[in-house]
Amino acid sequence: MSTSNADSNLSLKVAIATALLRSKFLHNTNPPPPPPPHSDALRWKRKAKERKQELLRLKEDLREAEDGLQHHLFPPGASCKCHLFDDLGKLSTNQFERGSNSNFDDVLRRRFLRQVRLKERRKKRTDDSIKRNHYSGADTVFEDETEQLRASVDFLVELCDTASPVEKSNFTSWSHQAVDFILASLKNLLSVRKNVECIEGIINSLIMCLVRRLCTPLKGEELHHLDADHQFYVQHLIRKLGSDPFFGHRAILSVSQRISLIAESLLFLDPFDEAFPNLHSCMFVLIQLIEFLISDYLLVWSRDEGFDNMLFVEWVTSILHARKALELLESRNGLYVVYMDRVTGQLAKHVGQVSRLRELNPDIVNILFH
């Protein structure tokens, strides 16, 4: 009896042990249960976060690439290679060379052409294209060169009217390119000696706008007072453009006539009028501009084959007339006459060095030297 009970207990223990081992084996071999449903949402959130970070990296790379392109278009050391405004407001001891010494690369030139929207201008000339079909190739080149001159002039005028050179870093680069384009186009057009009246109209319009800008404050300037820095920048642009005698002669004539008009205005203007300080400041800038143009270029102009004798006599006469107008203001401000005497002295000095200038009009020369 006891033996059977012992065998029964042993069998029970073996069965229990076997069941435990089988259960443990089955537990180790079965695959892990599927993750709870909410783990899919976490996985997609993680992927979305990674994609967002990737997009941010791509945007940063794009921004750096655009900055690099802008830096390539206007590199700091090459945006104005000839240092156009280095001698701003300073009397030059050496004669300037005609034109610009800087040769802008193709990238800068294409950039400038995009700025002045030259292609848009040509699209507006569809009506004229029919009339030009029978023109020769030379006529087409002349028309394109004239359009480039007009576009460059319009761009420079708009730039001077809307941008302050002190606040706008692109003013120097863009105005330099405009000056280069104007001088180059003017040289090419005058070499053909065709339709000079049209060219003269464009240049006279440019001079009139720049001189007006010298004596007119920008919109929004505090108390409507002239910005002296901007005045000198515009004065310097006229000075650089004056390297071409076609522009320079007409600039001196226009400026001297403006001096006479301002002198007449000051004669009848109340010194306490708000416009008086602007006219007073403009007067000195204009007188200084004539001095710069004469001292920088007159000897160079006199050696040019296309020197305009009649225009030279006309602007010399205009300068002498402006000096007489300033004499009436001597009781108010004697410095006007002093500065104008310096200009006429500089003019007499240069005329005395060139025999052909002394022989143009003896009466005017006698007045100039006395």
Buried (B, 14 or more C-beta within 10 A) or exposed (E): EEEEEEEEEEEEEEEEEEEEEEEEEEEEEEEEEEEEEEEEEEEEEEEEEEEEEEEEEEEEEEEEEEEEEEEEBBEEEBBBBBEBBEBBBEEEEEEBEBBBEBEBEEEBBEBBBEBBBBEEBBEEEEEEEEEEEEEEEEEEEBBEBBBBBBBBBBBBBEBBBEBBBEEBEEBBBBBBBBBBBBBBBBBBBBEEEEBEEBBEEBBBBBBBBBBBBBBBBBEEEEEEEBBEBBBBBBBBBBBBBBBBBBBBBBBBBBBBBBBBEBBEBBEEBEEEEEEBEBBBBBBBBBBBBBBBBBBBBBBBBBEEEEBBEEBBBBBBBBBBBBBEBBBBBEEEBEBBBEBBEEBBEBBBEBBEEBEEBBEBBEEBBEBBEE
